[in-house]
Amino acid sequence: MHAVFASLISLTLACTTAWAVEASPQAAPAAPAQNTTATVQAAATHTLPQTLPAHQPSIMPVAATNNPLVQNPAAKPLTAEDIAKNKAQQDAKVKALVKDQATRLQQLEKANLEALTQNQELQLKNDNLGVQVQVLQSERSAQMFLYGAATLAVGVLLGFLIASYVYTKRRRQW
């Protein structure tokens, strides 16, 4: 019973929050625009009230741009020559971009080859240094072996000398 009551309360709260959204009184159904310049002119001439509610976005007039798709109605229509010039300019821009990209690609390939050769040189140098480290470690271990052998020989020699000295001293006492 307690679970049913809790679910009914949560469902009621969810429904009331859905109804809490206000519909804007100035919102009109959007009709498909046939002419973009007429829509822009209508938006530019539309007057807005001085104070807008916090949830109402303001409409900003569209500024004239260089975009050929949005034409200024005061401007004359483009002729075939103008269209050809625009097309030639766009083609020139595309060719310049392609040429720029080609030079960048060549520079990147050159830098990549230089990096690869430098990488190979460093790998060879690393291998050589690794071999040198192994040689030095083996020389060090051989040197330690010789030090140990010399220490053992000196110890044995001193042992014989001390033993013979002690033995001769005892003999004299008799």
C-alpha positions as CSV (number, residue, x, y, z in Angstrom):
1,M,0.0,0.0,0.0
2,H,2.9,2.3,0.9
3,A,4.6,1.7,-2.5
4,V,1.4,2.4,-4.4
5,F,0.8,5.6,-2.5
6,A,4.5,6.8,-3.2
7,S,4.2,6.0,-6.9
8,L,0.9,7.9,-7.2
9,I,2.5,11.0,-5.6
10,S,5.5,10.8,-7.8
11,L,3.3,10.4,-10.9
12,T,1.2,13.4,-9.8
13,L,4.3,15.6,-9.3
14,A,5.6,14.6,-12.7
15,C,2.4,15.5,-14.4
16,T,2.1,18.9,-12.7
17,T,5.6,19.8,-13.8
18,A,4.7,19.0,-17.4
19,W,1.7,21.3,-17.2
20,A,3.7,24.1,-15.6
21,V,5.3,25.2,-18.9
22,E,3.7,28.4,-20.2
23,A,2.9,28.7,-23.9
24,S,4.0,32.0,-25.3
25,P,1.0,34.2,-26.3
26,Q,2.9,35.7,-29.3
27,A,4.0,32.4,-30.8
28,A,2.5,31.8,-34.2
29,P,2.5,28.6,-36.2
30,A,5.5,28.6,-38.5
31,A,4.6,28.4,-42.2
32,P,7.2,27.2,-44.7
33,A,8.9,30.3,-46.2
34,Q,8.8,30.5,-50.0
35,N,11.2,33.5,-50.2
36,T,14.0,34.0,-47.8
37,T,14.3,37.7,-48.5
38,A,10.7,38.3,-47.7
39,T,11.1,36.4,-44.4
40,V,14.2,38.5,-43.6
41,Q,12.3,41.7,-44.4
42,A,9.4,40.7,-42.3
43,A,11.6,39.9,-39.4
44,A,13.5,43.2,-39.7
45,T,10.3,45.2,-39.8
46,H,8.6,43.4,-37.0
47,T,8.5,45.6,-33.9
48,L,9.1,44.0,-30.5
49,P,7.6,45.2,-27.2
50,Q,9.9,47.1,-24.9
51,T,9.9,44.5,-22.2
52,L,10.2,40.8,-23.0
53,P,9.5,38.0,-20.6
54,A,12.5,36.1,-19.4
55,H,11.7,33.0,-21.4
56,Q,11.0,34.9,-24.7
57,P,14.0,35.1,-27.0
58,S,14.4,38.3,-29.0
59,I,14.5,38.4,-32.8
60,M,17.5,40.1,-34.2
61,P,17.5,41.5,-37.8
62,V,19.8,39.8,-40.3
63,A,22.6,42.0,-41.5
64,A,23.6,42.0,-45.1
65,T,26.3,39.5,-45.9
66,N,28.5,38.5,-48.8
67,N,26.8,35.2,-49.0
68,P,25.4,34.8,-52.6
69,L,22.5,32.7,-51.2
70,V,21.1,35.6,-49.1
71,Q,20.8,38.5,-51.5
72,N,20.0,42.0,-50.7
73,P,16.8,42.9,-52.5
74,A,18.2,46.4,-53.4
75,A,21.1,44.8,-55.3
76,K,20.8,44.0,-59.0
77,P,20.5,40.3,-60.0
78,L,23.7,38.5,-61.0
79,T,24.5,38.3,-64.7
80,A,26.1,35.3,-66.4
81,E,29.4,37.2,-66.4
82,D,29.2,37.8,-62.7
83,I,28.4,34.2,-62.1
84,A,31.4,33.1,-64.3
85,K,33.7,35.5,-62.4
86,N,32.5,34.2,-59.1
87,K,33.0,30.6,-60.3
88,A,36.5,31.5,-61.5
89,Q,37.4,33.1,-58.2
90,Q,36.1,30.1,-56.3
91,D,38.1,27.8,-58.6
92,A,41.2,29.9,-58.1
93,K,40.7,29.8,-54.3
94,V,40.2,26.0,-54.4
95,K,43.4,25.6,-56.6
96,A,45.3,27.8,-54.2
97,L,44.1,25.7,-51.2
98,V,45.0,22.5,-53.0
99,K,48.5,23.9,-53.9
100,D,49.0,25.0,-50.3
101,Q,47.9,21.6,-49.0
102,A,50.3,19.9,-51.5
103,T,53.2,22.0,-50.3
104,R,52.3,21.3,-46.7
105,L,52.1,17.6,-47.5
106,Q,55.6,17.7,-49.1
107,Q,56.9,19.5,-46.0
108,L,55.4,17.0,-43.7
109,E,56.7,14.1,-45.8
110,K,60.2,15.6,-45.7
111,A,60.0,16.2,-41.9
112,N,58.7,12.6,-41.5
113,L,61.7,11.2,-43.4
114,E,64.1,13.3,-41.4
115,A,62.5,12.1,-38.2
116,L,62.7,8.5,-39.4
117,T,66.4,8.8,-40.2
118,Q,67.1,10.5,-36.9
119,N,65.1,7.7,-35.1
120,Q,67.2,5.0,-36.8
121,E,70.4,6.8,-35.9
122,L,69.3,7.1,-32.3
123,Q,68.3,3.4,-32.2
124,L,71.7,2.4,-33.5
125,K,73.4,4.7,-30.9
126,N,71.2,3.2,-28.2
127,D,72.1,-0.3,-29.3
128,N,75.8,0.6,-29.2
129,L,75.5,2.1,-25.8
130,G,73.7,-1.0,-24.6
131,V,76.6,-3.2,-25.8
132,Q,79.1,-0.8,-24.1
133,V,77.2,-1.1,-20.9
134,Q,77.2,-4.9,-21.1
135,V,81.0,-4.9,-21.8
136,L,81.6,-2.6,-18.9
137,Q,79.5,-4.7,-16.6
138,S,81.4,-7.9,-17.6
139,E,84.7,-6.1,-17.2
140,R,83.6,-4.9,-13.7
141,S,82.6,-8.4,-12.7
142,A,86.0,-9.8,-14.0
143,Q,87.8,-7.1,-12.1
144,M,85.9,-7.9,-8.9
145,F,86.8,-11.6,-9.5
146,L,90.5,-10.7,-9.8
147,Y,90.3,-8.5,-6.7
148,G,88.7,-11.4,-4.8
149,A,91.4,-13.9,-6.1
150,A,94.2,-11.5,-5.1
151,T,92.7,-11.0,-1.7
152,L,92.4,-14.7,-1.2
153,A,96.0,-15.2,-2.3
154,V,97.3,-12.5,0.1
155,G,95.2,-14.0,2.9
156,V,96.6,-17.5,2.3
157,L,100.1,-16.2,2.1
158,L,99.7,-14.2,5.3
159,G,98.2,-17.3,6.9
160,F,101.2,-19.4,6.1
161,L,103.6,-16.7,7.3
162,I,101.8,-16.2,10.5
163,A,101.5,-20.0,11.1
164,S,105.2,-20.5,10.4
165,Y,106.1,-17.7,12.7
166,V,104.0,-19.0,15.5
167,Y,105.2,-22.5,14.9
168,T,108.9,-21.5,15.1
169,K,108.3,-19.4,18.2
170,R,106.9,-22.4,20.0
171,R,109.8,-24.5,19.0
172,R,112.3,-22.1,20.5
173,Q,110.5,-22.2,23.8
174,W,111.1,-25.9,24.2
